[in-house]
């Protein structure tokens, strides 16, 4: 097993709340400057900038996992990560079809920019990506697994859009084996209050919307290699 510095929750300029400087090349380049080994691009309800980010990951020597921050019907955020780009893009098409069809207002919510490998804008997403989908919290995990991926609740210690803030508890029938914290200071408290997290692998990620917010090389996970399937297996435990 090898140690890998990680940040598995990063937004690009595709997310309407993401800064325009969060282009695929910029965010992967920043991860390289910060000497991270592996990152995940997890825009709201879309994987459309993952192809460009993975291209730059190869150039910078950073493993880029294609992913998404899914918003469930209950408005709980769930991180979905995939072993390969084709699976992520198939999942992307499914999710976009189950996203509430509300047009984005750039003047209110921000741009939703799809970038190519040269960091040029090649398209936009018309539907507002920060809306909820019709995918329930319970459905999200098996759905991601059906595409070969892994899903787990995002920032469980935050006061909005988390499983605890929105549902008030962890559903006893839950099957996820990993959970993301925004701040590990909250780990022991939440494990006491919600014992389900005792049996979970845990990661701490930035939820970065700005380049400077991407994590420094502080947190490590251990995997058999830097290959994406091995990293996902490590998260599954």
C-alpha positions in Angstrom: 0.0 0.0 0.0 1.3 3.5 -0.8 0.3 6.8 0.8 -1.4 9.4 -1.4 -2.1 13.0 -0.6 -5.6 13.8 -1.7 -8.4 16.2 -2.1 -11.5 14.4 -3.5 -14.0 17.3 -3.6 -13.2 20.1 -6.0 -15.4 22.2 -8.2 -14.6 23.8 -11.6 -16.0 26.7 -13.4 -18.8 24.4 -14.6 -20.4 24.7 -11.1 -22.3 28.0 -11.0 -20.8 28.7 -7.6 -17.3 27.9 -8.8 -14.9 30.8 -9.5 -14.1 31.5 -13.2 -10.5 30.8 -12.5 -11.3 27.2 -11.6 -10.6 25.9 -15.2 -9.5 22.3 -15.5 -5.9 23.3 -16.3 -5.8 25.7 -13.4 -7.2 23.5 -10.8 -5.1 20.5 -11.8 -2.0 22.7 -12.0 -2.7 24.0 -8.5 -3.0 20.5 -7.2 0.4 19.8 -8.7 1.9 22.9 -7.2 0.5 21.8 -3.8 2.0 18.3 -4.4 -1.2 16.4 -4.2 -1.1 12.9 -5.6 -4.8 12.4 -6.4 -7.8 14.7 -6.7 -11.4 14.3 -7.8 -13.4 16.8 -9.9 -16.9 16.9 -8.4 -19.0 19.6 -10.0 -22.7 19.9 -9.1 -24.7 17.2 -11.0 -22.3 17.1 -13.9 -19.1 15.4 -15.1 -18.7 17.5 -18.2 -15.3 19.0 -17.3 -13.8 15.7 -16.3 -12.4 14.9 -19.7 -10.3 18.1 -19.8 -9.2 17.7 -16.1 -8.1 14.1 -16.7 -6.1 15.3 -19.7 -4.3 17.8 -17.6 -3.8 15.3 -14.8 -1.7 13.1 -17.2 0.4 16.1 -18.1 0.9 17.2 -14.5 1.3 13.8 -13.0 -1.8 14.1 -10.8 -4.4 11.3 -10.7 -7.7 12.9 -11.5 -10.8 10.9 -10.6 -13.9 11.7 -12.6 -16.7 12.5 -10.3 -19.8 14.5 -9.4 -21.4 16.1 -6.4 -24.9 14.7 -6.8 -27.8 16.6 -5.2 -30.5 14.2 -4.1 -34.2 14.8 -4.1 -33.8 15.6 -0.4 -31.1 18.2 -1.3 -28.4 16.1 0.3 -25.0 16.3 -1.4 -23.5 12.9 -2.3 -20.0 12.4 -3.8 -20.0 10.0 -6.7 -16.6 8.8 -8.0 -16.0 6.5 -11.0 -13.2 4.2 -12.2 -13.1 5.5 -15.7 -14.3 8.4 -17.8 -16.8 6.6 -19.9 -18.7 5.4 -16.8 -18.7 8.9 -15.4 -20.1 10.4 -18.6 -22.8 7.8 -18.8 -23.8 8.6 -15.2 -23.7 12.3 -16.2 -26.3 11.8 -18.9 -28.6 9.9 -16.6 -28.3 12.6 -13.8 -28.9 15.5 -16.2 -32.1 13.8 -17.4 -33.3 13.6 -13.7 -32.3 17.2 -12.9 -35.1 19.7 -12.4 -35.4 21.5 -15.7 -34.9 25.0 -14.4 -32.9 27.3 -16.7 -29.8 28.8 -15.2 -29.6 32.6 -14.7 -26.0 33.5 -15.1 -26.7 37.0 -13.7 -27.9 35.4 -10.4 -26.2 32.0 -10.0 -23.1 32.2 -12.2 -21.7 30.6 -15.3 -21.8 26.9 -16.1 -18.9 26.6 -18.5 -17.7 23.4 -20.2 -14.0 23.6 -21.1 -11.8 21.8 -23.6 -8.2 20.7 -23.2 -7.0 24.2 -24.1 -9.2 25.8 -21.4 -11.4 27.3 -24.0 -15.2 27.4 -23.4 -16.9 25.0 -25.7 -20.4 25.0 -24.2 -22.6 25.6 -21.2 -25.1 23.6 -19.2 -28.5 25.2 -19.7 -30.3 23.7 -16.6 -29.3 25.1 -13.2 -26.9 22.5 -11.9 -27.3 23.3 -8.2 -30.9 22.2 -8.2 -32.1 18.9 -6.8 -32.5 15.8 -8.9 -35.3 13.2 -8.6 -32.7 10.7 -7.3 -33.4 9.9 -3.6 -30.6 9.6 -1.0 -31.3 5.9 -0.7 -31.1 5.3 -4.4 -27.9 7.3 -5.0 -25.5 4.7 -3.7 -26.7 1.6 -5.6 -27.1 3.8 -8.7 -23.4 4.9 -8.6 -22.3 1.3 -7.9 -24.3 0.2 -11.0 -21.8 2.3 -13.0 -18.8 0.7 -11.2 -18.4 3.7 -8.9 -18.7 4.6 -5.3 -20.9 7.1 -3.6 -20.8 8.5 -0.1 -22.3 11.5 1.7 -20.5 14.8 1.3 -19.4 17.2 4.2 -21.5 15.3 6.8 -20.5 17.9 9.4 -21.8 21.0 7.5 -25.0 22.8 8.5 -26.5 22.6 5.0 -26.9 20.0 2.3 -25.6 17.2 4.4 -27.3 14.0 5.4 -27.4 15.2 9.1 -28.6 18.8 8.4 -31.2 17.7 5.9 -32.5 14.4 7.2 -31.5 14.7 10.9 -30.1 11.2 11.0 -28.4 8.5 9.0 -31.1 6.2 7.6 -30.6 2.8 9.2 -30.9 1.0 5.8 -27.9 3.0 4.4 -25.2 1.0 2.7 -22.4 3.6 2.2 -19.0 2.6 3.7 -17.2 6.0 3.4 -18.1 9.5 4.6 -16.6 12.9 3.8 -15.9 15.5 6.5 -15.2 19.1 5.9 -13.3 19.5 9.2 -11.9 16.5 11.1 -12.4 18.5 14.4 -16.0 17.3 14.1 -15.2 13.6 13.6 -15.4 12.3 17.2 -18.5 14.3 18.0 -20.4 13.1 15.0 -19.3 9.5 15.6 -20.7 9.7 19.1 -24.0 11.3 17.9 -24.3 9.0 14.9 -22.7 5.7 15.5 -23.1 4.7 11.8 -20.0 6.7 11.1 -18.0 4.5 13.4 -18.0 1.8 10.7 -17.1 4.2 7.8 -13.9 5.1 6.2 -13.6 8.8 6.4 -11.9 11.5 4.3 -11.5 15.2 4.7 -11.9 17.3 1.6 -12.0 21.0 0.7 -15.1 21.4 -1.3 -13.0 24.0 -3.1 -14.7 26.6 -5.3 -11.5 28.8 -5.5 -8.0 27.8 -6.4 -6.6 28.8 -3.0 -9.1 26.6 -1.2 -7.7 23.3 -2.6 -6.1 21.4 0.2 -2.5 21.4 1.0 -0.8 18.0 1.3 -2.2 17.3 4.7 -4.4 14.2 4.5 -3.4 10.8 3.1 -5.2 7.7 2.0 -3.5 4.3 1.3 -4.0 2.4 -1.9 -2.3 -0.4 -3.8 -1.4 2.0 -6.6 -2.3 5.4 -8.0 -4.7 3.8 -10.4 -8.2 5.0 -10.0 -9.8 1.5 -9.3 -7.3 0.9 -6.6 -8.1 4.3 -5.0 -11.8 3.6 -5.1 -11.2 0.2 -3.5 -9.4 1.9 -0.7 -12.3 4.2 -0.1 -14.7 1.2 -0.1 -12.5 -0.5 2.5 
